[in-house]
């Protein structure tokens, strides 16, 4: 069992007026990435079709970048949990405190 990995690459505060958003990386060199989710106490954003997260993966390296739709972010300070699931069903999580203005 090999977990995927990932990280937040944006820094707080996120100023939506300027088009800034929460973004980061996701990778799994064995299975590839199935989905990325951002979870707060009141919302779940997902990279699934029709979701609020754009997921762009390199099919050769199986590494991805992701970014949340700025309009889907709630204003204020929150703890965001990044949840990355690979195609084998393994899940990686990490958290970051982010303020959206």
Backbone as a printed PyTorch tensor [residue, N CA C, xyz], in Angstrom:
tensor([[[  0.8580,  -1.1870,   0.0000],
         [  0.0000,   0.0000,   0.0000],
         [  0.8900,   1.2320,   0.0000]],

        [[  0.7990,   2.0070,  -1.0540],
         [  1.5480,   3.2570,  -1.1670],
         [  0.5640,   4.4140,  -1.2400]],

        [[  0.6820,   5.3420,  -0.3110],
         [ -0.2160,   6.4900,  -0.2840],
         [  0.1750,   7.5130,  -1.3380]],

        [[ -0.8140,   8.2120,  -1.8920],
         [ -0.4880,   9.3630,  -2.7280],
         [  0.1030,  10.4530,  -1.8490]],

        [[  0.5920,  11.5030,  -2.4620],
         [  1.1220,  12.6330,  -1.6940],
         [  0.6120,  13.9230,  -2.3040]],

        [[  0.7640,  14.9950,  -1.5580],
         [  0.3280,  16.2880,  -2.0640],
         [  0.5730,  17.3810,  -1.0510]],

        [[  0.2960,  18.6000,  -1.4870],
         [  0.5450,  19.7550,  -0.6260],
         [ -0.2500,  20.9580,  -1.1200]],

        [[ -0.4600,  21.8870,  -0.2120],
         [ -0.9650,  23.2080,  -0.5700],
         [  0.2320,  24.0140,  -1.0680]],

        [[  0.0690,  24.7560,  -2.1590],
         [  1.1570,  25.6190,  -2.6190],
         [  0.7960,  27.1010,  -2.5330]],

        [[ -0.4550,  27.4060,  -2.2470],
         [ -0.8610,  28.8000,  -2.0840],
         [ -0.5960,  29.2430,  -0.6560]],

        [[ -0.4640,  30.5430,  -0.4820],
         [ -0.2290,  31.0620,   0.8630],
         [ -1.3840,  31.9650,   1.2720]],

        [[ -1.6380,  31.9950,   2.5570],
         [ -2.7280,  32.7740,   3.1190],
         [ -2.2450,  34.1970,   3.3680]],

        [[ -3.0610,  35.2200,   3.1680],
         [ -4.4740,  35.1600,   2.8210],
         [ -4.6890,  35.0400,   1.3110]],

        [[ -5.8280,  34.4760,   0.9450],
         [ -6.2610,  34.3730,  -0.4430],
         [ -7.1880,  35.5530,  -0.7020]],

        [[ -6.8490,  36.4090,  -1.6530],
         [ -7.6640,  37.5840,  -1.9610],
         [ -8.4460,  37.3020,  -3.2440]],

        [[ -9.7200,  36.9240,  -3.0870],
         [-10.5450,  36.5380,  -4.2300],
         [-10.7100,  37.6570,  -5.2390]],

        [[-10.7230,  38.9140,  -4.7910],
         [-10.9050,  40.0500,  -5.6820],
         [ -9.8430,  40.0590,  -6.7790]],

        [[ -8.6510,  39.6030,  -6.4620],
         [ -7.5610,  39.5710,  -7.4310],
         [ -7.4890,  38.2470,  -8.1950]],

        [[ -8.4760,  37.3740,  -8.0050],
         [ -8.5140,  36.0940,  -8.7080],
         [ -7.6630,  35.0100,  -8.0740]],

        [[ -7.1370,  35.2770,  -6.8870],
         [ -6.3070,  34.2750,  -6.2030],
         [ -7.1850,  33.1400,  -5.7080]],

        [[ -6.5870,  31.9710,  -5.5540],
         [ -7.3370,  30.8060,  -5.0930],
         [ -6.4340,  29.8740,  -4.3030]],

        [[ -7.0100,  28.8280,  -3.7760],
         [ -6.2440,  27.7880,  -3.0900],
         [ -5.8090,  26.7770,  -4.1400]],

        [[ -4.5180,  26.4400,  -4.1450],
         [ -4.0230,  25.4700,  -5.1160],
         [ -2.9170,  24.6330,  -4.5100]],

        [[ -2.4980,  23.6000,  -5.2670],
         [ -1.4660,  22.7180,  -4.7560],
         [ -1.0830,  21.6230,  -5.7230]],

        [[ -0.4760,  20.5800,  -5.1670],
         [  0.0150,  19.4570,  -5.9590],
         [ -0.5610,  18.1510,  -5.4270]],

        [[ -0.5520,  17.1530,  -6.2930],
         [ -0.9660,  15.7980,  -5.9160],
         [ -0.2070,  14.8290,  -6.8100]],

        [[  0.2720,  13.7200,  -6.2420],
         [  0.9650,  12.7380,  -7.0790],
         [  0.8720,  11.3420,  -6.4810]],

        [[  0.9690,  10.3860,  -7.3670],
         [  1.0580,   8.9850,  -6.9860],
         [  1.7210,   8.2690,  -8.1620]],

        [[  2.9740,   7.8970,  -8.0000],
         [  3.7480,   7.3570,  -9.1130],
         [  3.3900,   5.9200,  -9.4570]],

        [[  2.5860,   5.2580,  -8.6260],
         [  2.2110,   3.8720,  -8.9120],
         [  0.8290,   3.7560,  -9.5510]],

        [[ -0.1610,   4.4240,  -8.9900],
         [ -1.5320,   4.2340,  -9.4550],
         [ -2.1020,   5.4290, -10.2110]],

        [[ -1.6370,   6.6270,  -9.9100],
         [ -2.2400,   7.8350, -10.4770],
         [ -3.3170,   8.3710,  -9.5480]],

        [[ -3.7510,   9.6000,  -9.7930],
         [ -4.7020,  10.2950,  -8.9250],
         [ -6.1230,  10.1580,  -9.4530]],

        [[ -7.0360,   9.7710,  -8.5610],
         [ -8.4490,   9.6900,  -8.9340],
         [ -9.1580,  11.0170,  -8.6800]],

        [[ -8.9550,  11.5910,  -7.4570],
         [ -9.6470,  12.8440,  -7.1440],
         [ -8.9280,  13.5930,  -6.0430]],

        [[ -9.2330,  14.8800,  -5.9930],
         [ -8.7610,  15.7800,  -4.9510],
         [ -9.9950,  16.4440,  -4.3520]],

        [[-10.0230,  16.5320,  -3.0090],
         [-11.1180,  17.2330,  -2.3410],
         [-10.5440,  18.2020,  -1.3200]],

        [[-11.2050,  19.3500,  -1.1650],
         [-10.9220,  20.3040,  -0.0940],
         [-12.1280,  20.2940,   0.8240]],

        [[-11.8780,  20.0730,   2.1050],
         [-12.9680,  19.9010,   3.0510],
         [-12.8140,  20.9200,   4.1800]],

        [[-13.9180,  21.6110,   4.4910],
         [-13.9730,  22.4820,   5.6740],
         [-15.1170,  21.9660,   6.5420]],

        [[-15.3790,  22.6670,   7.6250],
         [-16.4720,  22.2480,   8.5030],
         [-17.8310,  22.3840,   7.8270]],

        [[-17.9130,  23.1790,   6.7400],
         [-19.2220,  23.4050,   6.1210],
         [-19.2840,  23.1100,   4.6230]],

        [[-18.1680,  22.8420,   3.9630],
         [-18.1970,  22.6040,   2.5220],
         [-17.2380,  21.4870,   2.1220]],

        [[-17.5290,  20.9020,   0.9700],
         [-16.6330,  19.9400,   0.3420],
         [-16.5250,  20.3320,  -1.1260]],

        [[-15.3110,  20.6360,  -1.5640],
         [-15.0500,  20.9330,  -2.9710],
         [-14.3510,  19.7240,  -3.5670]],

        [[-14.6950,  19.3690,  -4.8140],
         [-14.1740,  18.1340,  -5.3910],
         [-13.7130,  18.3350,  -6.8250]],

        [[-12.7740,  17.4840,  -7.2550],
         [-12.3140,  17.4950,  -8.6360],
         [-13.1270,  16.5570,  -9.5130]],

        [[-14.1440,  15.9140,  -8.9570],
         [-15.0020,  15.0430,  -9.7590],
         [-15.6910,  15.8790, -10.8390]],

        [[-16.1470,  15.2690, -11.9400],
         [-16.8100,  16.0330, -13.0030],
         [-17.9040,  16.9490, -12.4570]],

        [[-17.8570,  18.1970, -12.8970],
         [-18.8090,  19.1900, -12.4160],
         [-18.4320,  19.8080, -11.0920]],

        [[-17.2760,  19.4480, -10.5460],
         [-16.8390,  19.9450,  -9.2500],
         [-16.1810,  21.3070,  -9.3220]],

        [[-15.7220,  21.7770,  -8.1600],
         [-15.1550,  23.1120,  -8.0200],
         [-13.6320,  23.1350,  -8.0320]],

        [[-12.9960,  21.9910,  -8.2930],
         [-11.5380,  21.9240,  -8.3280],
         [-11.0790,  21.4720,  -9.7010]],

        [[-10.1700,  22.2340, -10.2750],
         [ -9.5640,  21.8680, -11.5540],
         [ -8.3500,  20.9900, -11.2620]],

        [[ -8.2910,  19.8130, -11.8720],
         [ -7.1970,  18.8660, -11.6660],
         [ -6.5300,  18.5990, -13.0030]],

        [[ -5.2230,  18.9020, -13.0870],
         [ -4.4570,  18.7030, -14.3160],
         [ -3.3050,  17.7620, -14.0230]],

        [[ -3.3180,  16.6030, -14.6860],
         [ -2.3120,  15.5810, -14.4130],
         [ -1.4460,  15.2990, -15.6370]],

        [[ -0.1650,  15.0410, -15.3790],
         [  0.7690,  14.6320, -16.4080],
         [  0.7030,  13.1100, -16.5000]],

        [[  0.2590,  12.5460, -17.6400],
         [  0.0910,  11.0910, -17.7180],
         [  1.4070,  10.3150, -17.6550]],

        [[  2.5180,  10.9650, -17.9180],
         [  3.8110,  10.2840, -17.8770],
         [  4.3360,  10.1690, -16.4460]],

        [[  4.3250,  11.2690, -15.7100],
         [  4.8850,  11.2780, -14.3550],
         [  3.8430,  10.9840, -13.2830]],

        [[  2.5500,  11.0160, -13.6510],
         [  1.4340,  10.8220, -12.7200],
         [  1.4210,  11.8780, -11.6110]],

        [[  1.9850,  13.0530, -11.9030],
         [  1.9250,  14.1690, -10.9620],
         [  0.8830,  15.1670, -11.4710]],

        [[  0.2470,  15.8360, -10.5220],
         [ -0.8670,  16.7210, -10.8570],
         [ -0.7320,  18.0650, -10.1480]],

        [[ -1.3990,  19.0520, -10.7010],
         [ -1.6160,  20.3180, -10.0140],
         [ -3.1280,  20.4920,  -9.9050]],

        [[ -3.5610,  21.1970,  -8.8840],
         [ -4.9810,  21.4300,  -8.6950],
         [ -5.2170,  22.8520,  -8.2220]],

        [[ -6.3960,  23.3870,  -8.5100],
         [ -6.7760,  24.7100,  -8.0170],
         [ -8.2820,  24.7540,  -7.8330]],

        [[ -8.7080,  25.4300,  -6.7830],
         [-10.1310,  25.5630,  -6.4640],
         [-10.6940,  26.7850,  -7.1830]],

        [[-11.9430,  26.7000,  -7.5830],
         [-12.6460,  27.8350,  -8.1690],
         [-12.7410,  28.9190,  -7.0960]],

        [[-12.1740,  30.1140,  -7.3460],
         [-12.1850,  31.1510,  -6.3070],
         [-13.5930,  31.5120,  -5.8390]],

        [[-14.5820,  31.4120,  -6.7270],
         [-15.9520,  31.7630,  -6.3640],
         [-16.5850,  30.7480,  -5.4120]],

        [[-15.9740,  29.5820,  -5.2700],
         [-16.5280,  28.5540,  -4.3780],
         [-15.9560,  28.6330,  -2.9650]],

        [[-14.9970,  29.5260,  -2.7470],
         [-14.3450,  29.6380,  -1.4350],
         [-15.1400,  30.5570,  -0.5150]],

        [[-15.3390,  30.1250,   0.7110],
         [-16.0320,  30.9430,   1.6980],
         [-15.0550,  31.9390,   2.3110]],

        [[-15.5350,  33.1400,   2.5390],
         [-14.6940,  34.1710,   3.1560],
         [-14.4580,  33.8540,   4.6260]],

        [[-13.2800,  34.2730,   5.1150],
         [-12.9480,  34.0750,   6.5130],
         [-11.8380,  33.0540,   6.6890]],

        [[-11.4180,  32.8720,   7.9230],
         [-10.3700,  31.9200,   8.2470],
         [-10.9380,  30.5440,   8.5470]],

        [[-10.3720,  29.5350,   7.9260],
         [-10.8380,  28.1720,   8.1300],
         [ -9.6730,  27.2020,   8.0410]],

        [[ -9.8760,  26.0230,   8.5920],
         [ -8.9400,  24.9300,   8.3910],
         [ -9.4270,  24.1270,   7.1970]],

        [[ -8.5840,  24.0300,   6.1790],
         [ -8.8950,  23.2390,   4.9940],
         [ -8.1600,  21.9150,   5.0810]],

        [[ -8.8840,  20.8300,   4.8530],
         [ -8.2800,  19.5090,   4.7640],
         [ -8.1790,  19.1440,   3.2910]],

        [[ -6.9720,  18.8570,   2.8500],
         [ -6.7340,  18.3780,   1.4950],
         [ -6.7900,  16.8580,   1.5400]],

        [[ -7.6720,  16.2650,   0.7400],
         [ -7.8090,  14.8120,   0.6790],
         [ -7.5270,  14.3630,  -0.7530]],

        [[ -6.5120,  13.5300,  -0.9210],
         [ -6.1150,  13.0360,  -2.2390],
         [ -6.3310,  11.5310,  -2.2680]],

        [[ -7.0710,  11.0580,  -3.2600],
         [ -7.3490,   9.6270,  -3.4150],
         [ -6.7180,   9.1480,  -4.7120]],

        [[ -5.9460,   8.0480,  -4.6270],
         [ -5.3550,   7.5030,  -5.8520],
         [ -6.2910,   6.4580,  -6.4650]],

        [[ -5.9420,   5.9800,  -7.6410],
         [ -6.7920,   5.0300,  -8.3620],
         [ -6.8910,   3.6750,  -7.6710]],

        [[ -5.9910,   3.3970,  -6.7300],
         [ -6.0540,   2.1560,  -5.9570],
         [ -6.9240,   2.3010,  -4.7020]],

        [[ -7.4370,   3.5250,  -4.4500],
         [ -8.2950,   3.7580,  -3.2880],
         [ -7.5680,   4.2220,  -2.0470]],

        [[ -6.2550,   4.4320,  -2.1240],
         [ -5.4860,   4.9300,  -0.9780],
         [ -5.7290,   6.4240,  -0.8140]],

        [[ -5.7890,   6.8800,   0.4360],
         [ -6.1280,   8.2760,   0.7210],
         [ -5.0280,   8.9340,   1.5520]],

        [[ -4.6330,  10.1360,   1.1350],
         [ -3.6680,  10.9790,   1.8530],
         [ -4.3970,  12.2410,   2.2760]],

        [[ -4.1620,  12.7150,   3.5110],
         [ -4.7420,  13.9810,   3.9540],
         [ -3.6830,  14.8530,   4.6240]],

        [[ -3.8840,  16.1480,   4.4930],
         [ -3.0810,  17.1410,   5.1960],
         [ -3.9560,  18.3650,   5.3960]],

        [[ -3.5900,  19.2340,   6.3350],
         [ -4.4010,  20.4040,   6.6410],
         [ -3.5930,  21.6830,   6.5600]],

        [[ -4.3320,  22.7850,   6.3140],
         [ -3.7270,  24.1030,   6.3150],
         [ -4.7670,  25.1250,   6.7740]],

        [[ -4.3410,  26.0660,   7.6150],
         [ -5.2160,  27.1720,   8.0280],
         [ -5.0880,  28.2750,   6.9940]],

        [[ -6.2010,  28.6310,   6.3500],
         [ -6.1880,  29.5930,   5.2560],
         [ -7.2880,  30.6250,   5.4820]],

        [[ -6.9560,  31.8830,   5.2490],
         [ -7.9280,  32.9650,   5.3050],
         [ -8.2490,  33.4240,   3.8940]],

        [[ -9.5320,  33.5090,   3.5830],
         [ -9.9950,  33.9810,   2.2820],
         [-10.6500,  35.3500,   2.4910]],

        [[-10.1870,  36.3170,   1.7280],
         [-10.6910,  37.6850,   1.8470],
         [-11.4940,  38.0240,   0.5940]]])
